[in-house]
Amino acid sequence: MTTSDSETPLEERLRRRIESGGPITFADFVEAALYDPVDGFYSHVSVGEDAHFVTSPHISAAFGSLVARQIEEFWELLGQPASFTVVEAGAGTGVLARQVLEALSEPIKRITRYVAVERSAPAREAVAAAGIEVAATLGEIGGAATGCVIANELLDNLPFHRVKATSQGIVELFVSLDGDRFVLEEGPPSS
């Protein structure tokens, strides 16, 4: 009896991938660890008081109020346009979005389109359930708009390549195998 790929643990799927295709970039490894739809860290809601960690909006609504004030300053600096779009990249479950929308003054609240961008499907579901517009990627948002982009706790959720300077020049660190262990291996830069 064989198991489907989704029933095979991510660790084993990564081993098979490396065994069949050779070392993978650190970015590909982190991408899988964070965003694999079955076993990735963000395949479940990971942020909040009952989850793995909390961010500033989970501690106090004051953070959201301060961000809302900054958004209002952006609106003023842009000449108080008749419509204003706020894009939150890496919106999580929408805690910051709800706080910001609650704290915006009425004139700005009425003209603001708030779009929460979030890769995690469970988190997008939570945002949508709160009645906030949500997208999986920036590309889903559509054409040009006047507004701003905000992000909280975003950069630590992005896959990245690891490079290293050597006496022979720059090399990239790839994830390979040493027996069953994942190890880093130097190679020429990927892209």
ZIBEL-V918335 format. One record per backbone hydrogen bond with DSSP energy under -1.0 kcal/mol. NH is the residue of the N-H (numbers start at 1). CO is the residue of the C=O. Records with the same first field share a line. If there is no record, write none. Layout:
NH: CO / CO
This chain:
7: 4
13: 9
14: 10
15: 11
16: 12
17: 13
18: 14
19: 15
20: 16
21: 17
22: 18
24: 175
29: 25
30: 26
31: 27
32: 28
33: 29
34: 30
35: 31
36: 32
40: 36
41: 33
42: 34
43: 40
48: 53
51: 48
52: 46
53: 46
58: 55
59: 56
60: 56
65: 61
66: 62
67: 63
68: 64
69: 65
70: 66
71: 67
72: 68
73: 69
74: 70
75: 71
76: 72
77: 73
78: 74
79: 76
80: 75
84: 111
85: 146
86: 113
87: 148
88: 115
89: 150
90: 117
91: 117
94: 91
98: 94
99: 95
100: 96
101: 97
102: 98
103: 99
104: 100
109: 105
110: 106
112: 108
113: 84
115: 86
116: 133
117: 88
118: 135
124: 120
125: 121
126: 122
127: 123
128: 124
129: 125
131: 128
132: 127
135: 116
140: 137
141: 138
148: 85
150: 87
157: 154
158: 155
164: 171
166: 169
169: 166
171: 164
172: 187
173: 162
174: 185
175: 24
176: 183
178: 181
181: 178
183: 176
185: 174
187: 172
